[in-house]
Amino acid sequence: MSASELAPHPRAPTGIQGLDAMLNGGIPVGHVVLVTGLPGTGKTCLGLAFLAEGIQRDEHGVFLSLEEDIDPLMETARQFGWPFDAAAKDGRLKILRLDPRETHQSLRRIQGELGKELAQLGARRIVVDSVSLLEMLCDSEVSRRETLFALAGACRSSGATTILTAEADPQHPEVSRNGLAEYVADGVILLGHAQTADGRRAGLAARVLKMRRTAHVRSAQPYSFGPHGIEVDANAVDFGRLTT
């Protein structure tokens, strides 16, 4: 790792204490980070926790949904005690939705208007859930690549710190299903099931596969869902390779 990568860099704490310990204090400000994993591993929950931490710090956040309607998201936030209702009312949180069924309108928004929209909102934290659904908007590999790069570029140009969620490939769960999102991201966090050396499952574990410009823990660390969201044990031993 180069000296520039080890130099101090402002952080955006995720609000998940163990994960922040793995990241040496949080996600470097301005990064676009991919969170990938199979269904049910907590990708959306991690993204919401990231926004909740920003709300606590009086930072403006944006949740850009390609998947869920607003009501289920707000209910999840209430379940974990996150003040999303109040933040939505006072302007610290904005929820935007891109409807995959409105293909041309959504593509036009991503490729032309979204960057300006995010800048006008003054967002410091952005969560996009889920970029896997971009495949529904695009009819070719070239279109998927251009749209994903445009989306990441819009988030990055706003100056915000961004989390993109993506479904993992069921056959190769250490990569996203479309295999493209890793290329636009400054960091990749993998959520999944750990497997011991003798092939037994050892519960859920998180691994930071890459994170530019910072030192970070590379081992897989166990996590669980508690009353306040995801809880990561950053002091546990390495559980090894993440599997289905």
C-alpha positions in Angstrom: 0.0 0.0 0.0 1.4 3.4 -1.0 2.0 6.3 1.4 -0.9 8.3 -0.2 -3.2 5.4 0.6 -2.1 5.4 4.2 -2.3 9.2 4.6 -5.2 10.5 6.9 -8.4 10.9 5.0 -11.7 12.3 6.3 -14.2 9.5 7.2 -17.9 8.9 7.0 -18.7 6.5 9.8 -21.2 3.9 8.9 -22.7 3.8 12.4 -21.9 0.1 12.6 -19.2 0.1 15.2 -17.5 -3.1 14.2 -17.6 -2.3 10.5 -16.1 1.1 11.2 -13.3 -0.6 13.1 -12.6 -2.8 10.1 -12.5 0.4 7.9 -10.1 2.3 10.2 -12.8 4.8 11.2 -15.4 4.6 8.4 -15.7 5.0 4.6 -13.4 7.6 3.2 -15.4 10.7 2.3 -16.4 10.9 -1.4 -16.0 7.2 -2.0 -18.5 5.1 -4.0 -18.7 1.8 -2.2 -20.4 -1.4 -3.3 -22.2 -3.6 -0.8 -22.9 -7.0 -2.3 -24.4 -10.2 -1.0 -27.1 -12.8 -1.5 -30.7 -11.9 -0.6 -31.3 -11.6 3.1 -27.8 -10.8 4.1 -28.6 -7.2 5.1 -27.4 -5.0 2.2 -30.4 -2.6 2.5 -30.1 -2.6 6.3 -26.5 -1.6 6.1 -27.3 1.3 3.7 -30.1 2.5 5.9 -27.8 2.4 8.9 -25.3 4.5 7.0 -28.0 7.1 6.3 -29.2 7.0 10.0 -25.6 7.8 11.1 -25.6 10.8 8.8 -28.9 12.0 10.2 -27.5 11.9 13.7 -24.7 14.1 12.4 -27.1 16.6 10.8 -25.9 15.5 7.3 -28.3 15.4 4.4 -28.9 12.0 2.9 -30.6 10.6 -0.2 -32.0 7.1 -0.6 -32.3 6.3 -4.3 -34.5 3.3 -4.7 -34.9 1.1 -7.7 -36.7 -1.5 -5.7 -38.8 -0.7 -2.7 -41.6 1.8 -2.1 -41.2 4.4 0.6 -43.5 2.8 3.2 -41.5 -0.5 3.7 -38.3 1.5 4.0 -39.7 3.8 6.7 -41.1 0.8 8.6 -37.7 -0.8 8.6 -36.2 2.4 10.0 -38.8 2.6 12.7 -38.1 -1.0 13.6 -34.5 -0.2 14.4 -35.2 3.2 16.0 -33.8 5.4 13.3 -35.4 8.9 13.0 -36.3 8.7 9.3 -39.7 10.2 9.7 -38.4 13.3 11.4 -35.5 13.6 8.9 -37.9 13.3 6.0 -40.0 16.1 7.4 -37.1 18.5 8.2 -35.3 17.9 4.9 -32.3 15.9 6.2 -33.5 12.8 4.2 -34.9 12.6 0.7 -36.1 9.4 -0.8 -36.1 9.3 -4.6 -37.5 6.4 -6.7 -36.5 5.3 -10.2 -39.2 3.0 -11.6 -37.7 0.2 -13.7 -41.0 0.0 -15.6 -40.5 3.6 -16.8 -37.4 2.7 -18.8 -36.7 5.7 -20.9 -37.6 8.3 -18.3 -35.4 6.6 -15.7 -32.4 6.2 -18.1 -32.7 9.9 -19.1 -32.8 10.9 -15.4 -29.7 8.9 -14.6 -27.7 9.9 -17.6 -28.6 13.6 -17.6 -30.4 15.1 -14.6 -29.5 13.0 -11.5 -26.1 14.7 -10.8 -27.6 18.1 -10.8 -30.5 16.9 -8.7 -28.2 15.4 -6.0 -26.0 18.5 -5.9 -29.1 20.7 -5.4 -30.2 18.5 -2.5 -26.8 19.0 -0.8 -26.5 15.3 -0.1 -23.5 14.2 2.0 -24.6 10.5 2.0 -26.3 8.6 -0.8 -27.6 5.0 -0.9 -28.6 3.4 -4.2 -30.6 0.2 -3.8 -30.2 -1.8 -5.9 -28.0 -1.4 -8.9 -28.7 -4.9 -9.9 -32.1 -3.7 -11.2 -30.4 -1.5 -13.7 -30.4 -4.6 -15.9 -34.1 -4.1 -16.2 -33.6 -0.6 -17.7 -31.0 -1.6 -20.3 -31.3 -3.8 -23.3 -27.6 -4.4 -24.0 -24.3 -4.8 -22.1 -23.1 -1.5 -23.5 -26.2 0.3 -22.2 -25.8 -1.3 -18.7 -22.2 -0.3 -18.5 -22.9 3.3 -19.6 -25.8 3.6 -17.2 -23.9 2.3 -14.2 -20.9 4.6 -14.9 -23.3 7.5 -15.3 -25.0 6.7 -12.0 -21.7 6.4 -10.1 -20.4 9.5 -11.8 -23.5 11.5 -10.7 -23.0 10.4 -7.1 -19.3 11.0 -7.1 -19.6 14.5 -8.7 -22.0 15.5 -5.9 -19.2 15.1 -3.4 -21.3 12.7 -1.3 -20.1 9.4 0.1 -22.2 6.7 -1.6 -23.2 3.1 -1.0 -24.4 1.0 -3.9 -26.1 -2.3 -3.1 -26.1 -5.2 -5.5 -27.2 -8.8 -5.5 -24.4 -11.4 -5.5 -24.1 -14.0 -8.2 -25.6 -17.2 -6.6 -22.9 -19.3 -8.4 -20.0 -17.0 -7.4 -21.2 -15.1 -4.3 -18.0 -13.1 -4.0 -18.9 -11.0 -7.0 -22.0 -9.0 -8.0 -24.6 -10.6 -10.3 -23.8 -8.3 -13.2 -20.0 -8.3 -12.5 -19.8 -4.6 -13.5 -20.4 -2.7 -10.2 -17.0 -3.6 -8.8 -15.3 -1.6 -11.6 -17.0 1.7 -10.7 -16.5 1.3 -6.9 -13.7 2.6 -4.7 -14.5 -0.1 -2.2 -16.3 -3.4 -2.0 -18.0 -4.8 1.2 -19.2 -8.4 0.9 -22.0 -9.8 3.1 -22.6 -13.5 3.2 -22.3 -16.9 4.9 -18.9 -17.9 6.2 -17.7 -21.5 5.9 -15.1 -23.2 8.2 -12.2 -25.2 6.9 -14.2 -28.4 7.2 -17.1 -27.1 5.1 -19.5 -26.2 7.9 -21.4 -22.9 7.8 -20.4 -20.5 10.6 -23.1 -17.9 10.3 -23.0 -14.5 8.6 -19.8 -12.7 8.0 -18.6 -9.4 6.5 -15.5 -8.8 4.5 -13.9 -5.7 3.0 -12.7 -6.9 -0.3 -11.2 -3.6 -1.3 -11.1 0.0 0.0 -8.9 2.5 -1.8 -6.8 5.1 0.0 -7.1 3.5 3.4 -5.8 0.6 5.5 -8.6 -1.9 6.4 -9.2 -5.3 7.9 -9.3 -7.9 5.2 -10.6 -10.9 7.2 -14.2 -12.0 7.3 -15.8 -11.0 10.6 -19.1 -12.3 12.0 -22.2 -10.1 12.1 -25.8 -10.4 13.3 -29.0 -8.4 13.4 -29.7 -6.8 16.7 -32.3 -4.3 18.0 -30.5 -1.4 16.4 -29.5 -3.0 13.1 -26.4 -4.9 12.0 -23.8 -5.6 14.7 -20.3 -6.6 13.5 -17.7 -8.3 15.7 -14.5 -6.8 14.4 -12.4 -8.7 17.0 -13.4 -12.2 16.0 -11.1 -14.6 14.3 -11.1 -14.9 10.5 -14.0 -17.1 9.4 -12.4 -17.6 6.1 -14.0 -17.7 2.6 -17.5 -16.4 2.2 -19.8 -18.9 0.4 -23.4 -19.4 -0.5 
